[in-house]
Amino acid sequence: MAAMSPSERRLQKELMSLMKEPPPGVTVDGDQASQNLTLWTVHMEGVPGTLYEGEKFVLQFKFTNKYPFDSPEVTFIGNNIPVHPHVYSNGHICLSILTDDWSPALSVQSVCLSIVSMLKTTAGQFVLC
Amino acid sequence: METNMLPFMRRLQGATCTWLVQIAIRENAENLPCYAPMNIIPVKMPITTPPPDTLRCIPEFVLENVVVLITIARRTVKLNMDDADVVNLLAPALTLVLTFMGDSSRTYNPHLRARLAECLEAMLPNNEDDSSSHNNISSFYREQIFKTHPHRFQLVPCLLDVFVGIEMTGQSVQFEQKFNYRRPMYVVMDFLWGFEEHREAFTSLAREAEANMEAVHPPIFLRFVNLLMNDAIFLLDEALGNMAQIRNLQNAQESAAWTNLSAQEREQNLTNLSHTGMLARFDNILGRDTIRTLVRLTAHAPFVFCHPTLVERIASMLNYFLLHLVGPNKKNFKVKDMKEYEFDPASTVLDICRMYVELGKNERFCAAVSDDGRSYSPKLFTLAESVLVRIRGGDLISSLRDVAARVSTIAEQRQRDEEILANAPEEFLDPIMSTLMLDPVILPSSRTTVDRTTIARHLLSDQSDPFNRSPLSMDQVKSNTELKEKIDAWIAEQRGKIAHTSTSSTS
């Protein structure tokens, strides 16, 4: 059996920890991700007490074989794209840690947390991008 | 044409060469009565002084005229009976090329620097593949220039500078264009390779690179090798894709459905075929030159390729192409008229196997081959062997077997190690890659410990500490010797346990 590549090994580890201890409101589709480690689907619930309370969103993570040295490609997919100044209607997310400010010390979990907190911020706190 | 015109032109350009070099090597001086060089100062290479302001006032065409004259003389060699006369132009022209080609502070325009490489190619003596050759005397003179020119030792460094320099030119160099620019450089390198002293120049640059692999500015040889691999990967991949497409188009022509197509559709398909054929030819020729250069360098400076920063890439590149050329999909590239497309998979396989044999002496390389999950399987070398038998690569087989054996031993050992080391304590794991750290280093500002290979790779693209984004370079990291000792002790302990259980179970 061929050994796992370093990036797969890291993804495997992240997947395990995300399934075991997911941040509140976040669940990863573990079956699908373990079939194909480079494509994950993450379900996210709107945080209670915000505009998005009760809503359900779906995030897609795509990883290259350079992960974690290259950032993952993260987009909202499905019918319900959150209406938010930093989210395009096609699901693209404007978040600096997904592009220029990415660091290999970040992880799927930290990206999820950043998106959750982005969705918490209320109008007026935004800098348009 | 006026009988004396060509000789006059050569004399003019010969004088231009000397004049341009004299201007270029001068330092800025205050209050000169006149900007023209009034005396000849000796040329010292490499030139370390900054370019003088006067150089800015000289238009590019002055330099380009020299290039044009020399390249035209090469192309029309059959018409030139007094070719020996050109030789008088070559010595000053070589000094000119060496002054301007590798130096972006003296020649801003990357296209012009690439033209100088073309000029250099036109200055070479005869080689076997030449369709139109010089007479023997002229060829001899040309060869002498490369053997005796006082600044000839700058040739290799300058070539590498221009090779690397045209990669990053902003938007002005089109992607495909850079391959065209590099073609004459390969021809020149090929020629220089025939001389011991020029080979030595490659080696000493490689040694210098080895010593400074982790420097803030990557050494020129490392960048050169990196680009060579990029080019090789791109060109071979493109070439194979095109060959597969040609095969489909050729098959379509022979199928029954072809006769049912309308005349227009047939014509469309034929146009596609000839277009793809042209691209394939281009990729095949350049790919072959690139691979040939890599074969030479791996044989000559294997230590650079086996360095941790490069070894994974060269190993996965070789695995990938070997798998395509000898693996189950190899028939996808079988086309008619392979010669016409300059497609020679047999010689590529031989070249790839030669690199395996050269690099396979190194343990780190073998480990990288076995670690490559994408293309490596133990079957790979068996497949290669059966192909080698058919393409007269018999002499490589036994050496390749040795490499295969070494790789599979390491693969097995790694697998075993992985099982043993799977439950390492969290503090022994690299925080980024989650692998056991073999060479832990401390990052000065975040005080985080990571494996040396991990941080080296991160710093290639981003010069900052991944944990707090403060500026960082490789020379600032410090070995975490205390942790390394702990890890080493733990590994030894685990290995000891396994050895113990396996001996007790067999007894």
Chai-1 contact restraints between the chains, C-beta under 6 A:
chainA,res_idxA,chainB,res_idxB,connection_type,confidence,min_distance_angstrom,max_distance_angstrom,comment,restraint_id
A,A2,B,G373,contact,1.0,0.0,6.0,A-B,restraint_1
A,A3,B,D371,contact,1.0,0.0,6.0,A-B,restraint_2
A,A3,B,G373,contact,1.0,0.0,6.0,A-B,restraint_3
A,M4,B,G373,contact,1.0,0.0,6.0,A-B,restraint_4
A,S5,B,G373,contact,1.0,0.0,6.0,A-B,restraint_5
A,P6,B,M433,contact,1.0,0.0,6.0,A-B,restraint_6
A,R10,B,M433,contact,1.0,0.0,6.0,A-B,restraint_7
A,R10,B,S434,contact,1.0,0.0,6.0,A-B,restraint_8
A,K13,B,S434,contact,1.0,0.0,6.0,A-B,restraint_9
A,S103,B,P466,contact,1.0,0.0,6.0,A-B,restraint_10
A,P104,B,I432,contact,1.0,0.0,6.0,A-B,restraint_11
A,P104,B,H458,contact,1.0,0.0,6.0,A-B,restraint_12
A,P104,B,P466,contact,1.0,0.0,6.0,A-B,restraint_13
A,A105,B,P466,contact,1.0,0.0,6.0,A-B,restraint_14
A,A105,B,F467,contact,1.0,0.0,6.0,A-B,restraint_15
